[in-house]
Structures are given as C-alpha cells and as structure tokens.
Amino acid sequence: LLPLDKAIALTEAYTPSQAHALVTEGRVTVDGECERRPGALVSRAQQLAVDDRVLACRPEIVHYVLYKPRKVLTSCARGPNDPPTAPLVTDFVPPRPRAVPVGRLDLESEGLLLLTNDGSFARMVTSPEFGVRKSYRVLVEGLRHPWRMQEVTSEHLHRLTDGVNVHGNDQRLGAEEAHVLDADGQGRTLLQLTLSEGKRREVRRMLRQVGLRTLCLIRTRIGPLEQPLSCPRTVPEAIQSLVQ
C-alpha cells in the first residue's frame, strides 16, 4: 500500500507537490470515488483517475545497489560542464522503471550508491533528520613542510569530530567518528569517517578545512548496507531495515 499522493507521483505524470495539490483539490478519484486525503492508502489494484482521466498503471518500486567507479557521473543526464564521454550511473540499471541516484558521489569518488524511484525512501536516506549513517575510507595527505609531509594527528581527528565550517556561515559539519586505519610514514594516511549528513563534496571540503588533501575517497557503508556487500542480511533485507 502507498499514500495516494505518492502513488500518483509514481506514475511519472506529476511531481509530488502537484500530486498532493490534485488530491486536496478534490480532482482525484479512487475506484470512482473522490478522495481528498493525500495520505489515504491505496493498492496497485485500485484505479486512480485525475479529472476523470484514468492514470497508467503505477510502476513497481525498485531499489538498486551498485558500486560507482571513479569517472562515472552520479546523475541522470550530463550537464554543460560535465565530461562528454563520462558514463552515467543510470547507464548501469534498467531504464524502466526510471530510478534516480540517492545522494551523490562526485566524479573522482567511488563506492556504494543507491538508486530508486521511491522519493520517500530517498529522502529518508539523505535527510539528516533520519540519521542514516554513511561511512567512508579516505586516503589523505597532510600539508607539505619544508622537509616532510605533515602527519595526521589527534588534533586533526578532534577537529573533524568537533565540526568545521565549510560554507562560510554558522553551519558546521562534523564526522560522528574519525579513525586512522593506516599510515605510510610519509604523510599519507588512510582514514575512516562516519557521517549522518553531508552534501556534494562536503567530505572533501571538511578535510581540506583541517589541512588535509583527499587523494582517494570511497563510500563503504550506507546504514546496514556495506560495500563489498558482506553483511549477513541480503540486500532486500538490508533495504527493508533502512525503511524501518
């Protein structure tokens, strides 16, 4: 069962806000009866109509889990500044039902990525209010001193967890956890960071703000989903646990 406004939006004929307005305006019928409650639950077997026009069958809700390589765009279409030959993440999933990326990984980053046609699920995964944790392994390099590269110190880790200003305003972004996994003794360090919020390139910006340059960034976990998918639950079970 789905809320009525969400079911209408999934037909791809209307946006979620348009669907909500149609219902409250009394322009939607369910099995021939007017329904003004956007949250009324409907099944796929029921007939929905807008202004007496029957809507096409709603597509099945899909969730895809994939590993995004470097040099692949986390987008459904190329922008004017995108590399013209870079593949899109949507090239790796079936074209119908249409699924879109949940969150972003920039062109130079790689790792775990979800795609779905379920807007509520996507919002739940990406919105800080739901606290879905994402983990990253990041190879960083310290600032160069005259004779050596700076090592990552406990001060760096403290600043990362305490939060840094990445936008030039009062908003601070911090990691919930920050650990050193390995170091080569020449200024390069492998970190593990866990966040429950973050937007495009904010992990890189956060690291740059504390004086660290990102060499490689891999997202390894979203909630219960890991990459590689080594958790004991199956992918559908892990997706369901995210929903719950």
C-alpha positions as CSV (number, residue, x, y, z in Angstrom):
1,L,0.0,0.0,0.0
2,L,1.1,3.6,-0.8
3,P,-0.2,7.0,0.2
4,L,-2.4,8.4,-2.5
5,D,-0.3,11.4,-3.4
6,K,2.9,9.2,-3.6
7,A,1.1,6.7,-5.8
8,I,0.1,9.4,-8.2
9,A,3.6,10.8,-8.3
10,L,5.0,7.4,-9.2
11,T,3.0,7.4,-12.4
12,E,5.7,9.9,-13.6
13,A,2.9,12.2,-14.8
14,Y,3.0,14.5,-11.8
15,T,5.6,15.8,-9.3
16,P,5.0,15.0,-5.6
17,S,3.8,18.6,-4.9
18,Q,1.4,18.5,-7.9
19,A,0.0,15.1,-6.8
20,H,-0.6,16.5,-3.3
21,A,-2.4,19.5,-4.7
22,L,-4.6,17.4,-7.0
23,V,-5.8,15.3,-4.1
24,T,-6.6,18.2,-1.8
25,E,-8.4,20.0,-4.6
26,G,-10.8,17.0,-5.0
27,R,-9.7,16.2,-8.5
28,V,-8.7,12.6,-7.8
29,T,-10.9,9.5,-7.6
30,V,-10.0,6.1,-6.3
31,D,-12.2,3.4,-7.9
32,G,-14.6,6.1,-8.9
33,E,-14.9,7.7,-5.5
34,C,-13.5,11.2,-4.8
35,E,-10.6,11.1,-2.2
36,R,-9.3,14.3,-0.7
37,R,-6.8,12.8,1.8
38,P,-3.2,12.7,0.3
39,G,-2.2,10.1,2.9
40,A,-5.0,7.7,2.1
41,L,-3.5,4.3,1.4
42,V,-4.2,2.7,-2.0
43,S,-3.1,-0.6,-3.6
44,R,-1.7,-1.2,-7.1
45,A,-5.0,-3.0,-7.9
46,Q,-7.1,0.2,-7.4
47,Q,-7.9,2.5,-10.3
48,L,-6.8,6.1,-9.9
49,A,-8.1,9.0,-12.0
50,V,-7.4,12.7,-12.3
51,D,-10.2,14.8,-13.7
52,D,-11.9,11.6,-14.8
53,R,-8.7,10.5,-16.7
54,V,-7.5,7.1,-15.6
55,L,-3.8,7.1,-14.8
56,A,-1.5,4.5,-16.2
57,C,-0.5,1.6,-14.0
58,R,1.9,2.7,-11.3
59,P,5.4,1.3,-11.8
60,E,6.9,-1.2,-9.3
61,I,9.1,0.4,-6.7
62,V,12.7,-0.5,-7.2
63,H,15.9,-0.2,-5.3
64,Y,19.3,-0.7,-6.9
65,V,22.6,-1.1,-5.0
66,L,25.8,-0.6,-7.1
67,Y,29.5,0.3,-6.8
68,K,30.1,3.6,-8.5
69,P,33.6,3.7,-10.1
70,R,35.7,6.8,-10.4
71,K,35.0,8.9,-13.6
72,V,31.2,8.0,-13.5
73,L,28.7,10.8,-13.1
74,T,26.1,10.5,-10.3
75,S,23.4,11.9,-12.4
76,C,20.6,11.1,-14.8
77,A,21.8,13.5,-17.5
78,R,25.1,15.3,-18.3
79,G,25.3,19.0,-17.5
80,P,27.1,21.6,-19.7
81,N,30.3,21.3,-17.6
82,D,30.4,17.5,-17.3
83,P,32.9,15.4,-19.3
84,P,31.0,14.5,-22.5
85,T,32.3,10.9,-22.5
86,A,31.8,10.1,-18.8
87,P,29.2,7.4,-18.3
88,L,26.1,8.0,-16.0
89,V,25.3,5.8,-13.1
90,T,21.8,5.3,-14.7
91,D,23.6,3.5,-17.6
92,F,24.2,0.6,-15.2
93,V,20.5,0.0,-14.3
94,P,17.4,-0.8,-16.4
95,P,15.8,2.3,-17.9
96,R,12.3,1.3,-16.7
97,P,11.0,1.9,-14.1
98,R,13.1,5.1,-14.0
99,A,15.4,5.2,-11.0
100,V,17.5,8.1,-9.8
101,P,20.6,8.3,-7.5
102,V,20.1,8.7,-3.8
103,G,22.5,11.3,-2.8
104,R,25.7,11.9,-4.7
105,L,29.3,10.8,-5.1
106,D,31.4,13.2,-7.1
107,L,33.2,12.3,-10.3
108,E,36.5,11.4,-8.6
109,S,34.9,9.5,-5.7
110,E,33.7,5.9,-5.8
111,G,31.8,3.4,-3.7
112,L,28.4,2.4,-2.5
113,L,25.5,4.1,-4.2
114,L,21.7,3.6,-4.1
115,L,19.2,4.3,-6.9
116,T,15.5,4.2,-6.5
117,N,12.1,5.5,-7.8
118,D,10.8,5.8,-4.2
119,G,11.1,9.5,-3.2
120,S,10.2,8.9,0.4
121,F,12.9,6.3,0.7
122,A,15.5,8.6,-0.9
123,R,14.6,11.4,1.5
124,M,14.9,9.1,4.4
125,V,18.4,8.0,3.4
126,T,19.7,11.5,2.7
127,S,18.0,13.8,5.2
128,P,19.9,14.4,8.4
129,E,16.7,14.2,10.5
130,F,16.7,10.4,10.0
131,G,20.3,9.9,10.9
132,V,21.2,7.2,8.4
133,R,25.0,6.9,8.8
134,K,27.4,6.7,5.9
135,S,31.0,5.6,6.2
136,Y,33.9,6.5,4.0
137,R,37.5,5.3,3.6
138,V,39.6,8.3,2.6
139,L,43.3,8.4,1.7
140,V,44.6,11.8,2.7
141,E,47.9,13.7,2.5
142,G,49.0,16.3,5.0
143,L,50.3,19.8,4.2
144,R,53.9,19.9,2.9
145,H,56.5,21.3,5.3
146,P,59.9,22.3,4.0
147,W,61.4,18.9,4.7
148,R,58.5,16.5,5.1
149,M,54.7,15.9,4.7
150,Q,52.6,16.6,7.8
151,E,51.2,13.5,9.5
152,V,47.6,13.2,10.6
153,T,47.4,13.9,14.3
154,S,44.8,13.6,17.1
155,E,44.2,17.3,16.6
156,H,43.0,16.6,13.0
157,L,40.7,13.9,14.2
158,H,39.3,16.1,17.0
159,R,38.6,18.9,14.6
160,L,36.8,16.5,12.3
161,T,34.5,15.2,15.0
162,D,34.1,18.6,16.6
163,G,32.9,20.1,13.3
164,V,34.2,22.6,10.9
165,N,32.7,25.4,8.9
166,V,32.6,24.5,5.2
167,H,30.1,27.2,3.9
168,G,31.3,30.4,5.4
169,N,28.3,30.7,7.8
170,D,27.4,29.4,11.2
171,Q,26.6,25.9,9.9
172,R,29.1,23.3,11.0
173,L,29.7,19.8,9.5
174,G,31.4,17.1,11.6
175,A,32.0,13.4,11.5
176,E,30.4,11.2,14.1
177,E,33.5,9.1,14.1
178,A,37.0,9.6,12.7
179,H,39.7,6.9,12.9
180,V,43.2,6.3,11.5
181,L,43.3,2.9,9.7
182,D,46.9,3.0,8.4
183,A,49.7,5.4,7.6
184,D,52.8,5.1,5.4
185,G,55.1,7.3,7.4
186,Q,55.5,9.7,4.5
187,G,52.4,11.9,5.1
188,R,49.8,9.7,3.5
189,T,47.1,8.3,5.9
190,L,44.0,6.1,5.5
191,L,41.1,7.4,7.5
192,Q,37.7,6.0,8.2
193,L,34.9,8.7,8.6
194,T,31.3,8.2,9.6
195,L,28.7,10.9,9.0
196,S,24.9,11.1,9.1
197,E,24.7,14.2,7.0
198,G,26.6,15.7,4.1
199,K,26.1,17.1,0.7
200,R,28.1,17.1,-2.5
201,R,31.9,17.2,-1.9
202,E,31.4,18.1,1.7
203,V,33.7,15.3,3.0
204,R,36.5,16.7,0.8
205,R,35.8,20.2,1.9
206,M,35.7,19.2,5.6
207,L,39.1,17.5,5.2
208,R,40.6,20.5,3.3
209,Q,39.4,22.8,6.1
210,V,41.5,20.9,8.6
211,G,44.6,20.9,6.3
212,L,44.3,17.5,4.6
213,R,44.2,16.9,0.9
214,T,42.0,14.0,-0.4
215,L,43.8,11.6,-2.6
216,C,41.1,8.9,-2.8
217,L,37.5,8.7,-1.4
218,I,35.4,5.5,-1.2
219,R,32.0,5.3,0.4
220,T,31.9,1.9,2.1
221,R,28.6,1.9,4.0
222,I,25.1,3.3,4.0
223,G,23.1,2.3,7.1
224,P,23.2,-1.5,7.2
225,L,24.4,-1.8,3.6
226,E,28.2,-2.4,3.1
227,Q,30.5,-2.5,0.1
228,P,31.5,-5.1,-0.5
229,L,28.1,-6.5,0.4
230,S,29.4,-8.7,3.2
231,C,26.7,-8.1,5.7
232,P,24.8,-11.3,6.7
233,R,21.5,-9.9,5.5
234,T,20.5,-10.0,1.9
235,V,20.2,-6.7,0.0
236,P,16.4,-6.7,0.2
237,E,16.5,-7.3,3.9
238,A,19.0,-4.5,4.4
239,I,16.9,-2.1,2.3
240,Q,13.9,-3.1,4.5
241,S,15.8,-2.4,7.6
242,L,16.6,1.1,6.3
243,V,12.9,1.7,5.7
244,Q,12.1,0.6,9.2
